[in-house]
Amino acid sequence: MLLKLLFNNRYQSRDWIGVWYKILKERGENDLIAFVRSNSSKEQRYTFSHSEMDGTSSIPYYMEKFGQKNCPPRKMDYIKKFSVLDTIKLTLANLKVSPVSNSVWKERSNEKITDIFQYARLTISKEETDKFDDYCKKNKISENAILAKLISQEIFPLLENEKDTHTWLFPVNVRGLVQKKNNYANHSSFIAMNIYDGISEEEIHQNIRSELKSFKYLGLWWVHHIGILTSYKYMKKLSLKASQSKFWLGSMSNVGRWYTDENYQHLDENKKDDAWFFATPGSINFPISFVIMTLNDQMSFSLRVHPGIKKDSVIFAQKVLENLRKKISTYN
């Protein structure tokens, strides 16, 4: 009982997922998430450290900042209880997670992100969103599977090893399955989403389902809490080693569907056409950041391509999103 109490106190003592981002910052990498709220005529820019909160907590945080009432961070749709033994087994089974093959880019430089708000943003209309949603429901396939294939088709030509299998990190909100006292702290784990040239949407869909059903992400949550048992110095050592050996395609995040209430203060109260855009920190180990959000039935996309893998990366990213929009319009 005493051991359990000590472990829980150590677990709750800090945001252990956030600590990894503090380590990145110490190493000279960007730890900031860039958030832009915009409409057809104006925009507002905000930023916060990923060491403090994740996307699934930042949305309700800013919703309430803009006047929304009763908007706490969301919990998982499906919550399952695990015994201590099962949790240990899941953790031990996921101690070493790596991309299937390291992504090697045709262009490589020492360029770093200097302006965190330099990323591509695009919103599709409600009509386009509805048609895409209807297609997904009719064909019983997730929008994530389709979007993963479409964005990968655009990114793969940048790869030197284009014909290999590459791996996206796909974040999973684990609130409810685990719980920190600070509900706005990082509560994200991830699944590995493997993609290869020619993969079908159906295979991606089934792979995502399989990963989610396996609860590997719960094991990975505890793996990333290794600091509870070790030290900050050891976490820094692990982080440095991973930065030298693991090169993922990037991160693809779908932060979900959100609605504003009558208290929310829009940028334009007449049009009520706010769109939200997020870009995760990004590094040469995760050079592509693709974020999807649907606000008031209108889908938006954010795409950051790290300047270390592509010259004129923002121009390229904007072209990718325009191509994405054209391809989405064929799903009806």
C-alpha positions as a Markdown table, in Angstrom:
| # | Residue | x | y | z |
|---|---|---|---|---|
| 1 | Met | 0.0 | 0.0 | 0.0 |
| 2 | Leu | 2.8 | 2.4 | 0.9 |
| 3 | Leu | 4.6 | 1.6 | -2.4 |
| 4 | Lys | 1.5 | 2.2 | -4.4 |
| 5 | Leu | 1.0 | 5.6 | -2.6 |
| 6 | Leu | 4.6 | 6.6 | -3.3 |
| 7 | Phe | 4.3 | 5.6 | -6.9 |
| 8 | Asn | 1.1 | 7.6 | -7.4 |
| 9 | Asn | 2.6 | 10.6 | -5.7 |
| 10 | Arg | 5.5 | 10.5 | -8.0 |
| 11 | Tyr | 3.2 | 9.9 | -11.0 |
| 12 | Gln | 1.1 | 12.9 | -10.2 |
| 13 | Ser | 4.0 | 15.1 | -9.2 |
| 14 | Arg | 4.5 | 16.4 | -12.8 |
| 15 | Asp | 3.4 | 16.2 | -16.4 |
| 16 | Trp | 5.9 | 13.4 | -17.4 |
| 17 | Ile | 4.9 | 13.6 | -21.1 |
| 18 | Gly | 5.5 | 17.3 | -21.0 |
| 19 | Val | 9.0 | 16.7 | -19.6 |
| 20 | Trp | 10.1 | 15.2 | -22.9 |
| 21 | Tyr | 9.3 | 18.5 | -24.6 |
| 22 | Lys | 11.3 | 20.4 | -22.0 |
| 23 | Ile | 14.2 | 18.2 | -22.9 |
| 24 | Leu | 13.7 | 19.0 | -26.6 |
| 25 | Lys | 13.8 | 22.7 | -25.8 |
| 26 | Glu | 17.0 | 22.3 | -23.8 |
| 27 | Arg | 18.5 | 20.6 | -26.9 |
| 28 | Gly | 17.6 | 23.6 | -29.0 |
| 29 | Glu | 14.4 | 22.2 | -30.6 |
| 30 | Asn | 11.0 | 23.9 | -30.8 |
| 31 | Asp | 8.6 | 23.0 | -28.0 |
| 32 | Leu | 5.8 | 25.4 | -28.9 |
| 33 | Ile | 2.4 | 24.6 | -30.5 |
| 34 | Ala | 1.2 | 27.4 | -32.8 |
| 35 | Phe | -2.5 | 28.1 | -32.8 |
| 36 | Val | -4.2 | 30.4 | -35.2 |
| 37 | Arg | -7.9 | 31.4 | -35.0 |
| 38 | Ser | -9.0 | 33.0 | -38.3 |
| 39 | Asn | -11.9 | 33.9 | -40.5 |
| 40 | Ser | -12.2 | 35.4 | -44.0 |
| 41 | Ser | -10.8 | 38.7 | -42.9 |
| 42 | Lys | -8.7 | 38.5 | -39.7 |
| 43 | Glu | -6.7 | 36.2 | -37.5 |
| 44 | Gln | -5.4 | 35.9 | -34.0 |
| 45 | Arg | -2.3 | 34.0 | -33.0 |
| 46 | Tyr | -1.5 | 32.1 | -29.9 |
| 47 | Thr | 1.2 | 29.8 | -28.7 |
| 48 | Phe | 1.8 | 27.5 | -25.8 |
| 49 | Ser | 4.4 | 24.9 | -24.8 |
| 50 | His | 3.6 | 21.3 | -25.4 |
| 51 | Ser | 5.2 | 20.7 | -22.1 |
| 52 | Glu | 2.1 | 22.3 | -20.5 |
| 53 | Met | -0.8 | 20.8 | -22.4 |
| 54 | Asp | -1.7 | 18.9 | -25.5 |
| 55 | Gly | -4.2 | 19.6 | -28.4 |
| 56 | Thr | -7.1 | 17.9 | -26.7 |
| 57 | Ser | -6.8 | 20.1 | -23.7 |
| 58 | Ser | -5.8 | 23.3 | -25.5 |
| 59 | Ile | -9.1 | 23.3 | -27.5 |
| 60 | Pro | -11.4 | 23.5 | -24.5 |
| 61 | Tyr | -9.0 | 25.8 | -22.8 |
| 62 | Tyr | -9.2 | 28.3 | -25.6 |
| 63 | Met | -12.9 | 27.7 | -26.1 |
| 64 | Glu | -13.6 | 28.9 | -22.6 |
| 65 | Lys | -11.1 | 31.8 | -23.1 |
| 66 | Phe | -13.4 | 32.9 | -26.0 |
| 67 | Gly | -16.5 | 32.7 | -23.9 |
| 68 | Gln | -17.7 | 29.1 | -24.3 |
| 69 | Lys | -19.3 | 27.6 | -21.2 |
| 70 | Asn | -18.8 | 24.2 | -19.6 |
| 71 | Cys | -16.1 | 22.9 | -22.0 |
| 72 | Pro | -13.8 | 20.5 | -20.1 |
| 73 | Pro | -11.2 | 18.4 | -21.8 |
| 74 | Arg | -12.7 | 15.4 | -23.4 |
| 75 | Lys | -12.3 | 11.8 | -22.3 |
| 76 | Met | -11.9 | 8.7 | -24.4 |
| 77 | Asp | -15.1 | 7.3 | -26.0 |
| 78 | Tyr | -14.2 | 3.8 | -24.8 |
| 79 | Ile | -12.7 | 3.3 | -21.4 |
| 80 | Lys | -11.5 | -0.1 | -20.2 |
| 81 | Lys | -10.1 | -1.1 | -16.8 |
| 82 | Phe | -6.8 | -2.8 | -16.7 |
| 83 | Ser | -5.2 | -4.7 | -13.8 |
| 84 | Val | -1.8 | -3.8 | -12.6 |
| 85 | Leu | -0.4 | -7.1 | -14.2 |
| 86 | Asp | -2.0 | -6.4 | -17.6 |
| 87 | Thr | -0.7 | -2.8 | -17.5 |
| 88 | Ile | 2.8 | -4.1 | -16.8 |
| 89 | Lys | 2.6 | -6.6 | -19.6 |
| 90 | Leu | 1.5 | -3.9 | -22.1 |
| 91 | Thr | 4.3 | -1.6 | -20.9 |
| 92 | Leu | 7.0 | -4.3 | -21.3 |
| 93 | Ala | 5.6 | -5.3 | -24.7 |
| 94 | Asn | 6.1 | -1.7 | -26.0 |
| 95 | Leu | 9.4 | -0.7 | -24.6 |
| 96 | Lys | 10.9 | -0.3 | -28.0 |
| 97 | Val | 8.8 | 1.4 | -30.6 |
| 98 | Ser | 10.4 | 2.6 | -33.8 |
| 99 | Pro | 9.3 | 3.4 | -37.4 |
| 100 | Val | 9.3 | 0.4 | -39.7 |
| 101 | Ser | 12.0 | 2.2 | -41.6 |
| 102 | Asn | 13.6 | 5.5 | -41.1 |
| 103 | Ser | 12.3 | 8.2 | -43.4 |
| 104 | Val | 15.2 | 9.5 | -45.5 |
| 105 | Trp | 14.6 | 12.8 | -47.3 |
| 106 | Lys | 16.0 | 13.9 | -50.7 |
| 107 | Glu | 16.6 | 17.3 | -49.3 |
| 108 | Arg | 18.5 | 17.6 | -46.0 |
| 109 | Ser | 19.8 | 20.7 | -44.3 |
| 110 | Asn | 20.5 | 22.1 | -40.9 |
| 111 | Glu | 17.6 | 24.6 | -41.3 |
| 112 | Lys | 15.4 | 24.9 | -38.2 |
| 113 | Ile | 11.9 | 26.3 | -37.6 |
| 114 | Thr | 12.4 | 30.1 | -36.9 |
| 115 | Asp | 8.8 | 31.3 | -37.2 |
| 116 | Ile | 6.3 | 28.8 | -35.6 |
| 117 | Phe | 3.4 | 30.5 | -37.4 |
| 118 | Gln | 4.9 | 29.7 | -40.8 |
| 119 | Tyr | 2.7 | 26.8 | -41.9 |
| 120 | Ala | 0.0 | 26.1 | -44.4 |
| 121 | Arg | -3.6 | 26.4 | -43.5 |
| 122 | Leu | -6.8 | 25.6 | -45.4 |
| 123 | Thr | -10.5 | 25.3 | -44.7 |
| 124 | Ile | -13.0 | 23.5 | -46.8 |
| 125 | Ser | -16.7 | 24.5 | -47.0 |
| 126 | Lys | -19.5 | 23.0 | -44.9 |
| 127 | Glu | -20.9 | 21.5 | -48.1 |
| 128 | Glu | -17.5 | 19.9 | -48.9 |
| 129 | Thr | -17.2 | 18.6 | -45.3 |
| 130 | Asp | -20.7 | 17.2 | -45.4 |
| 131 | Lys | -20.1 | 15.3 | -48.7 |
| 132 | Phe | -16.9 | 13.9 | -47.4 |
| 133 | Asp | -18.5 | 12.8 | -44.1 |
| 134 | Asp | -21.4 | 11.2 | -46.0 |
| 135 | Tyr | -19.0 | 9.3 | -48.2 |
| 136 | Cys | -17.1 | 8.0 | -45.1 |
| 137 | Lys | -20.3 | 6.9 | -43.4 |
| 138 | Lys | -21.8 | 5.3 | -46.5 |
| 139 | Asn | -18.6 | 3.3 | -47.2 |
| 140 | Lys | -17.9 | 2.6 | -43.5 |
| 141 | Ile | -14.4 | 4.0 | -43.6 |
| 142 | Ser | -12.8 | 6.6 | -41.3 |
| 143 | Glu | -11.9 | 10.0 | -42.6 |
| 144 | Asn | -8.5 | 9.4 | -41.0 |
| 145 | Ala | -7.8 | 6.5 | -43.3 |
| 146 | Ile | -8.6 | 8.5 | -46.4 |
| 147 | Leu | -6.7 | 11.6 | -45.3 |
| 148 | Ala | -3.7 | 9.5 | -44.2 |
| 149 | Lys | -3.5 | 8.0 | -47.7 |
| 150 | Leu | -4.0 | 11.3 | -49.5 |
| 151 | Ile | -1.4 | 13.3 | -47.5 |
| 152 | Ser | 1.1 | 10.5 | -47.8 |
| 153 | Gln | 0.7 | 10.5 | -51.6 |
| 154 | Glu | 1.7 | 14.2 | -51.5 |
| 155 | Ile | 4.6 | 13.7 | -49.1 |
| 156 | Phe | 6.2 | 10.5 | -50.4 |
| 157 | Pro | 7.9 | 12.1 | -53.5 |
| 158 | Leu | 10.1 | 14.1 | -51.0 |
| 159 | Leu | 11.5 | 10.8 | -49.8 |
| 160 | Glu | 14.7 | 9.2 | -51.0 |
| 161 | Asn | 13.4 | 5.8 | -49.9 |
| 162 | Glu | 9.9 | 6.4 | -51.2 |
| 163 | Lys | 9.2 | 2.6 | -51.8 |
| 164 | Asp | 9.8 | 1.7 | -48.1 |
| 165 | Thr | 7.1 | 1.5 | -45.5 |
| 166 | His | 7.0 | 4.7 | -43.4 |
| 167 | Thr | 5.4 | 5.5 | -40.1 |
| 168 | Trp | 3.2 | 8.3 | -38.9 |
| 169 | Leu | 2.7 | 9.0 | -35.2 |
| 170 | Phe | -1.0 | 9.3 | -34.6 |
| 171 | Pro | -1.8 | 10.7 | -31.2 |
| 172 | Val | -4.5 | 9.2 | -29.0 |
| 173 | Asn | -6.3 | 11.0 | -26.2 |
| 174 | Val | -6.1 | 8.7 | -23.1 |
| 175 | Arg | -8.1 | 10.8 | -20.6 |
| 176 | Gly | -10.4 | 8.6 | -18.6 |
| 177 | Leu | -8.3 | 5.5 | -19.2 |
| 178 | Val | -5.6 | 7.3 | -17.2 |
| 179 | Gln | -6.0 | 10.5 | -15.2 |
| 180 | Lys | -3.7 | 13.2 | -13.9 |
| 181 | Lys | -4.9 | 15.6 | -11.3 |
| 182 | Asn | -4.3 | 18.5 | -13.7 |
| 183 | Asn | -6.9 | 17.7 | -16.3 |
| 184 | Tyr | -5.2 | 20.1 | -18.8 |
| 185 | Ala | -1.8 | 18.4 | -18.6 |
| 186 | Asn | -0.7 | 16.1 | -21.4 |
| 187 | His | -2.9 | 13.0 | -21.7 |
| 188 | Ser | -1.8 | 11.9 | -25.1 |
| 189 | Ser | -0.2 | 8.7 | -26.2 |
| 190 | Phe | 0.0 | 7.5 | -29.8 |
| 191 | Ile | -0.3 | 4.6 | -32.2 |
| 192 | Ala | 2.1 | 3.9 | -35.1 |
| 193 | Met | 0.4 | 4.2 | -38.5 |
| 194 | Asn | 2.4 | 2.4 | -41.2 |
| 195 | Ile | 2.0 | 3.6 | -44.8 |
| 196 | Tyr | 3.5 | 2.4 | -48.0 |
| 197 | Asp | 3.1 | 3.4 | -51.6 |
| 198 | Gly | 0.0 | 1.8 | -53.0 |
| 199 | Ile | -1.6 | 1.0 | -49.7 |
| 200 | Ser | -5.4 | 1.0 | -49.8 |
| 201 | Glu | -7.7 | 3.1 | -47.6 |
| 202 | Glu | -9.3 | -0.1 | -46.3 |
| 203 | Glu | -6.0 | -1.4 | -45.1 |
| 204 | Ile | -5.1 | 1.8 | -43.3 |
| 205 | His | -8.6 | 1.8 | -41.7 |
| 206 | Gln | -8.1 | -1.8 | -40.5 |
| 207 | Asn | -4.6 | -1.1 | -39.2 |
| 208 | Ile | -5.8 | 1.9 | -37.2 |
| 209 | Arg | -8.6 | -0.2 | -35.7 |
| 210 | Ser | -6.2 | -3.0 | -34.9 |
| 211 | Glu | -3.8 | -0.6 | -33.2 |
| 212 | Leu | -6.5 | 0.9 | -31.1 |
| 213 | Lys | -8.0 | -2.4 | -30.1 |
| 214 | Ser | -4.5 | -3.6 | -29.0 |
| 215 | Phe | -4.2 | -0.8 | -26.4 |
| 216 | Lys | -0.5 | -0.6 | -27.2 |
| 217 | Tyr | -0.9 | 3.1 | -26.7 |
| 218 | Leu | -1.6 | 2.5 | -23.0 |
| 219 | Gly | 1.7 | 0.6 | -22.8 |
| 220 | Leu | 3.4 | 3.5 | -24.5 |
| 221 | Trp | 1.9 | 6.0 | -22.1 |
| 222 | Trp | 3.6 | 4.2 | -19.2 |
| 223 | Val | 6.9 | 3.7 | -21.2 |
| 224 | His | 7.0 | 7.5 | -21.5 |
| 225 | His | 6.6 | 7.8 | -17.7 |
| 226 | Ile | 9.9 | 6.0 | -17.2 |
| 227 | Gly | 11.1 | 9.1 | -15.3 |
| 228 | Ile | 9.0 | 8.0 | -12.4 |
| 229 | Leu | 11.5 | 5.2 | -11.8 |
| 230 | Thr | 14.7 | 6.7 | -13.2 |
| 231 | Ser | 15.9 | 10.3 | -13.4 |
| 232 | Tyr | 15.7 | 13.4 | -15.6 |
| 233 | Lys | 19.3 | 12.8 | -16.7 |
| 234 | Tyr | 18.4 | 9.3 | -17.9 |
| 235 | Met | 15.4 | 10.7 | -19.8 |
| 236 | Lys | 17.7 | 13.2 | -21.5 |
| 237 | Lys | 20.0 | 10.3 | -22.5 |
| 238 | Leu | 17.1 | 8.4 | -24.0 |
| 239 | Ser | 15.8 | 11.4 | -25.8 |
| 240 | Leu | 19.2 | 12.1 | -27.4 |
| 241 | Lys | 19.6 | 8.5 | -28.5 |
| 242 | Ala | 16.2 | 8.5 | -30.1 |
| 243 | Ser | 16.9 | 11.8 | -31.9 |
| 244 | Gln | 20.0 | 10.2 | -33.5 |
| 245 | Ser | 18.4 | 6.9 | -34.5 |
| 246 | Lys | 14.6 | 7.3 | -35.1 |
| 247 | Phe | 13.2 | 9.3 | -38.0 |
| 248 | Trp | 9.5 | 9.1 | -38.5 |
| 249 | Leu | 7.4 | 10.4 | -41.4 |
| 250 | Gly | 5.8 | 12.9 | -39.0 |
| 251 | Ser | 2.7 | 13.3 | -36.8 |
| 252 | Met | -0.9 | 13.2 | -38.1 |
| 253 | Ser | -3.5 | 14.4 | -35.6 |
| 254 | Asn | -7.2 | 14.6 | -35.8 |
| 255 | Val | -8.4 | 16.7 | -32.8 |
| 256 | Gly | -12.0 | 16.0 | -33.5 |
| 257 | Arg | -15.3 | 17.7 | -34.2 |
| 258 | Trp | -16.2 | 20.7 | -32.1 |
| 259 | Tyr | -19.2 | 23.1 | -31.8 |
| 260 | Thr | -19.4 | 26.6 | -30.3 |
| 261 | Asp | -22.3 | 27.7 | -28.1 |
| 262 | Glu | -24.1 | 31.0 | -27.9 |
| 263 | Asn | -21.6 | 32.3 | -25.4 |
| 264 | Tyr | -18.6 | 31.9 | -27.7 |
| 265 | Gln | -17.3 | 35.1 | -29.1 |
| 266 | His | -16.6 | 34.8 | -32.8 |
| 267 | Leu | -14.1 | 37.0 | -34.7 |
| 268 | Asp | -17.1 | 38.2 | -36.6 |
| 269 | Glu | -20.4 | 37.8 | -34.8 |
| 270 | Asn | -22.3 | 38.2 | -38.1 |
| 271 | Lys | -20.6 | 35.6 | -40.2 |
| 272 | Lys | -19.6 | 33.2 | -37.3 |
| 273 | Asp | -17.0 | 31.7 | -39.6 |
| 274 | Asp | -14.1 | 31.0 | -37.3 |
| 275 | Ala | -11.6 | 28.3 | -38.3 |
| 276 | Trp | -8.9 | 26.9 | -36.0 |
| 277 | Phe | -5.5 | 25.8 | -37.0 |
| 278 | Phe | -2.7 | 24.0 | -35.0 |
| 279 | Ala | 0.9 | 23.1 | -35.8 |
| 280 | Thr | 2.7 | 20.8 | -33.5 |
| 281 | Pro | 6.4 | 21.6 | -32.6 |
| 282 | Gly | 8.1 | 19.5 | -35.2 |
| 283 | Ser | 11.7 | 18.5 | -35.5 |
| 284 | Ile | 13.9 | 16.7 | -38.0 |
| 285 | Asn | 12.7 | 13.4 | -36.4 |
| 286 | Phe | 9.1 | 14.3 | -37.0 |
| 287 | Pro | 9.3 | 16.7 | -39.9 |
| 288 | Ile | 5.7 | 16.6 | -41.1 |
| 289 | Ser | 2.9 | 18.0 | -38.9 |
| 290 | Phe | -0.6 | 17.4 | -40.3 |
| 291 | Val | -3.6 | 18.4 | -38.1 |
| 292 | Ile | -7.3 | 18.0 | -38.9 |
| 293 | Met | -10.0 | 19.8 | -37.0 |
| 294 | Thr | -13.7 | 20.2 | -37.7 |
| 295 | Leu | -15.4 | 23.3 | -36.1 |
| 296 | Asn | -19.1 | 23.8 | -36.6 |
| 297 | Asp | -19.2 | 21.2 | -39.3 |
| 298 | Gln | -16.4 | 22.8 | -41.3 |
| 299 | Met | -13.1 | 20.9 | -41.7 |
| 300 | Ser | -9.8 | 22.6 | -41.6 |
| 301 | Phe | -6.2 | 21.4 | -42.2 |
| 302 | Ser | -2.9 | 22.6 | -40.9 |
| 303 | Leu | 0.4 | 21.4 | -42.5 |
| 304 | Arg | 3.9 | 22.2 | -41.4 |
| 305 | Val | 6.8 | 20.8 | -43.4 |
| 306 | His | 10.1 | 21.2 | -41.6 |
| 307 | Pro | 12.5 | 23.5 | -43.6 |
| 308 | Gly | 15.3 | 21.0 | -43.0 |
| 309 | Ile | 13.7 | 18.6 | -45.5 |
| 310 | Lys | 12.2 | 21.0 | -48.0 |
| 311 | Lys | 13.3 | 24.4 | -49.4 |
| 312 | Asp | 10.3 | 26.8 | -49.5 |
| 313 | Ser | 8.5 | 24.5 | -47.3 |
| 314 | Val | 5.5 | 26.7 | -46.6 |
| 315 | Ile | 4.8 | 27.2 | -50.3 |
| 316 | Phe | 5.1 | 23.5 | -50.9 |
| 317 | Ala | 2.8 | 22.7 | -47.9 |
| 318 | Gln | 0.1 | 25.1 | -49.2 |
| 319 | Lys | 0.2 | 23.4 | -52.6 |
| 320 | Val | -0.2 | 20.1 | -50.9 |
| 321 | Leu | -3.3 | 21.3 | -49.1 |
| 322 | Glu | -4.8 | 22.7 | -52.3 |
| 323 | Asn | -4.2 | 19.3 | -53.9 |
| 324 | Leu | -5.8 | 17.6 | -50.9 |
| 325 | Arg | -8.9 | 19.7 | -51.3 |
| 326 | Lys | -9.2 | 18.7 | -54.9 |
| 327 | Lys | -8.9 | 15.0 | -54.1 |
| 328 | Ile | -11.4 | 15.3 | -51.2 |
| 329 | Ser | -13.9 | 16.8 | -53.6 |
| 330 | Thr | -13.9 | 13.5 | -55.6 |
| 331 | Tyr | -15.3 | 11.6 | -52.6 |
| 332 | Asn | -19.0 | 12.0 | -52.9 |
